[in-house]
Amino acid sequence: KVVLYVQNLGEQLWGNVFWSPDTKFQMCKRFIIPFYHQNAVVGYTARYALKTPPGKIPKYMTKCPDAFLFNNHFLDYFTRKYIILVEGPVDARSINGVAYLKDSLGPKQINWLNSSGKEIILLPDRGKSAKVAIDQAIEHGWSVSMPREWEHGLKDAHDAYLKYGALWTTE
């Protein structure tokens, strides 16, 4: 069931996704995306792959260093002028963006992004939790992209990727 779920998420997520048979925290019902920094695994997120986690089990279980940015290697690419900043790793994998992993950015994440020399473009999730990140982006002189063309009901970059593909999602 987890493999079928990941297949339905789109091709961008198929590579480098793992699974564990461990039943603790219902890990066997999650897919695992590893987090890298300088080619070393430094953490992961494990997303519940079935409808809704039962009881108080969280949808995501994440373990990573403080102030981590998922897909941070894109900050070092000399050929990249722009960094599309999104909330979650599934969104980031869908459009080759960078994810800040929470509802807002911490000071170290902001410094890391600003020191990259790239133009940062926030592509926020649709919802109340995005307001803080949008305010932070404006405060730091970053661009904010809120595509009007997305249909009602698409809540984030990954949803738009599934509907339109990566290019139209970031256009």
C-alpha positions in Angstrom: 0.0 0.0 0.0 2.9 2.4 0.8 4.5 1.7 -2.6 1.2 2.3 -4.5 0.7 5.5 -2.5 4.2 6.8 -3.5 3.6 5.8 -7.1 0.5 8.0 -7.1 2.5 11.0 -5.8 4.3 11.4 -9.1 7.6 10.5 -10.7 9.6 13.2 -8.9 9.2 11.3 -5.6 10.0 7.8 -6.8 13.8 8.0 -6.4 15.5 7.8 -3.0 12.4 7.0 -1.0 12.5 4.2 1.6 10.3 2.0 3.7 10.7 0.2 7.0 8.9 -2.9 8.3 9.1 -1.5 11.8 5.7 -1.2 13.5 6.8 1.3 16.2 5.1 4.6 15.4 3.5 2.8 12.5 6.7 3.2 10.4 5.6 0.3 8.2 2.7 2.6 7.0 5.0 5.4 6.0 7.4 6.3 3.3 10.7 7.8 4.3 12.6 10.6 2.6 16.2 11.0 3.7 17.7 14.4 4.4 21.2 15.1 3.2 23.8 17.7 3.8 27.2 17.6 2.0 26.4 14.1 0.7 25.7 12.6 4.2 22.4 11.5 5.6 21.6 13.9 8.5 17.9 13.0 9.1 14.6 12.1 7.5 10.9 12.6 7.4 8.5 9.7 7.4 5.1 10.5 6.1 2.0 8.4 6.9 1.0 7.0 3.5 -2.6 5.8 4.2 -5.6 8.0 4.7 -5.3 9.5 8.2 -3.0 8.3 11.0 -5.1 6.7 13.8 -5.3 8.4 17.2 -2.5 10.7 18.2 0.0 9.4 15.7 1.3 12.3 13.6 1.1 12.5 9.8 4.8 13.3 9.7 7.7 12.1 11.8 10.8 14.2 11.2 14.2 14.0 12.6 16.8 16.5 11.4 19.3 19.1 12.6 18.0 22.5 13.8 17.7 25.1 11.1 17.8 22.4 8.3 16.7 23.1 4.8 15.6 20.2 2.7 17.3 20.0 -0.8 19.9 22.5 0.5 22.4 21.4 -2.1 20.5 23.6 -4.6 21.8 26.6 -2.7 25.3 25.7 -3.9 24.5 25.2 -7.6 26.3 27.9 -9.6 23.9 27.4 -12.5 20.9 28.3 -10.3 19.8 31.9 -10.1 16.5 31.2 -8.3 15.5 29.1 -5.3 11.8 28.2 -5.0 11.2 27.9 -1.2 8.3 25.7 -0.1 7.1 24.3 3.2 7.5 20.5 2.9 9.9 18.0 1.4 7.2 16.4 -0.8 6.5 19.9 -2.3 10.3 20.5 -2.7 10.9 17.1 -4.4 8.0 17.8 -6.8 9.4 21.0 -8.2 13.1 20.8 -7.3 12.7 23.4 -4.6 14.0 23.9 -1.1 11.8 23.2 1.9 12.0 24.9 5.3 10.0 22.1 7.0 7.8 24.1 9.4 5.2 26.8 9.4 7.9 29.5 9.5 11.6 30.0 9.0 14.1 30.3 11.8 16.9 32.9 11.9 19.6 30.4 10.8 17.5 29.2 7.9 17.0 32.8 6.8 20.7 33.5 7.1 21.5 30.3 5.1 19.2 31.3 2.3 20.3 34.9 2.2 24.0 33.9 2.1 23.4 31.7 -0.9 23.4 34.6 -3.3 20.3 33.3 -5.0 17.0 35.0 -5.5 14.6 33.4 -3.1 11.0 32.9 -4.2 8.5 31.7 -1.6 5.8 29.4 -3.0 3.6 29.1 0.1 1.0 26.5 0.9 -2.5 27.8 0.7 -3.8 28.2 4.3 -3.5 30.2 7.4 -0.1 28.7 8.4 1.5 30.4 5.4 1.0 33.9 6.7 4.1 34.0 8.9 6.3 32.7 6.1 4.9 35.2 3.7 5.6 38.0 6.2 9.1 36.7 6.7 9.7 36.6 2.9 8.5 40.2 2.5 10.6 41.3 5.4 13.8 39.9 3.8 13.1 41.2 0.3 12.2 37.8 -1.2 9.6 37.3 -3.8 6.3 35.6 -3.0 4.5 33.6 -5.7 0.8 32.9 -5.3 -0.4 31.6 -8.6 -4.0 32.7 -9.3 -4.4 30.0 -12.0 -4.4 27.1 -9.5 -7.8 25.6 -9.2 -9.7 25.9 -5.9 -8.8 22.9 -3.7 -5.1 22.7 -4.6 -3.4 23.4 -1.3 0.3 23.3 -2.1 3.0 22.9 -4.7 2.7 19.1 -4.8 -1.0 19.3 -5.5 -0.4 21.7 -8.3 2.5 19.5 -9.6 0.1 16.6 -9.8 -2.5 18.7 -11.7 -0.2 20.8 -13.9 3.3 19.4 -13.8 6.5 21.1 -12.4 6.8 23.8 -15.0 3.3 25.2 -14.8 3.4 24.9 -11.0 6.4 27.2 -10.8 5.5 29.5 -13.7 
